[in-house]
Amino acid sequence: MKDRARRAADFLRAHWGRLLAGFALFAVFFGNGGFRSLARNWFELRRLNKEIVELERDEKELDGRLKALRAGDGPVERLARRELGYIKKGEIEYRFPPPEKK
């Protein structure tokens, strides 16, 4: 046990400067709010960049749909029939009851 304590004391005597510098750096980085704030902001920036990429992809998709709708009446009619249930004059709409649950 004395040998172990002696080796620890020798290590501390030989490396006290490095240990002190390491502790000081640790205290500076993690002891104040600046570094934590910097890390938090970095993670927020990464999240926002991912969100920007997703929104740009959605914008391209919607822009394509808008161009298709502006190209003619076909896409508008198809959307009105499918999403709003519109029918033309003279057409007959057939409605069937939903299947019964067993």
C-alpha positions in Angstrom: 0.0 0.0 0.0 2.9 2.4 0.8 4.4 1.6 -2.6 1.2 2.6 -4.3 0.9 5.9 -2.4 4.6 6.6 -3.1 4.0 6.0 -6.8 1.0 8.3 -6.8 2.9 11.0 -5.0 5.8 10.7 -7.5 3.3 10.9 -10.4 1.7 14.1 -8.9 5.1 15.7 -8.4 6.2 14.9 -11.9 2.9 15.9 -13.7 1.4 18.6 -11.5 1.6 21.2 -14.2 -0.2 19.1 -16.8 -2.9 18.1 -14.2 -3.4 21.7 -13.2 -3.7 22.8 -16.9 -6.1 20.0 -17.6 -8.2 20.8 -14.7 -8.2 24.5 -15.6 -9.3 23.7 -19.2 -12.0 21.4 -17.9 -13.2 24.2 -15.6 -13.2 26.8 -18.3 -15.1 24.6 -20.8 -17.6 23.0 -18.5 -17.7 25.4 -15.6 -19.2 28.4 -17.4 -22.3 28.9 -19.5 -20.5 30.0 -22.6 -19.3 26.6 -23.7 -22.6 24.9 -22.9 -24.4 27.7 -24.8 -22.0 27.2 -27.8 -22.6 23.4 -27.8 -26.4 23.9 -27.5 -26.4 26.4 -30.4 -24.3 24.0 -32.6 -26.9 21.3 -32.1 -29.7 23.7 -32.8 -28.0 24.8 -36.0 -27.7 21.2 -37.1 -31.4 20.6 -36.4 -32.4 23.8 -38.3 -30.2 22.8 -41.3 -32.0 19.5 -41.5 -35.4 21.3 -41.3 -34.3 23.6 -44.1 -33.4 20.7 -46.3 -36.8 19.1 -45.7 -38.7 22.3 -46.4 -36.8 22.9 -49.6 -37.7 19.3 -50.7 -41.3 20.0 -49.9 -41.2 23.3 -51.8 -39.9 21.6 -54.9 -42.6 19.0 -54.7 -45.3 21.7 -54.3 -43.8 23.8 -57.0 -44.1 20.8 -59.4 -47.7 20.3 -58.4 -48.4 24.0 -59.0 -46.8 24.0 -62.4 -48.9 20.9 -63.3 -52.1 22.7 -62.2 -51.3 25.8 -64.2 -50.6 23.8 -67.3 -54.2 23.0 -68.1 -57.6 22.0 -66.8 -57.0 18.3 -66.6 -55.1 18.3 -63.3 -57.5 20.8 -61.7 -60.5 18.6 -62.8 -58.9 15.5 -61.5 -58.1 17.1 -58.1 -61.7 18.5 -57.8 -63.2 15.2 -58.6 -61.0 13.2 -56.3 -60.7 15.5 -53.3 -63.9 17.5 -53.5 -66.2 15.0 -55.1 -67.3 17.2 -58.0 -69.2 15.8 -60.9 -70.0 17.3 -64.4 -73.5 18.2 -65.5 -75.3 15.2 -66.8 -73.2 12.7 -64.9 -74.7 10.4 -62.4 -72.9 9.7 -59.1 -73.3 6.3 -57.6 -72.8 5.9 -53.9 -72.5 2.6 -52.2 -72.9 1.9 -48.5 -69.6 1.0 -46.8 -69.2 -2.8 -46.2 -70.6 -4.0 -42.9 -68.1 -5.0 -40.3 -68.4 -8.6 -39.1 
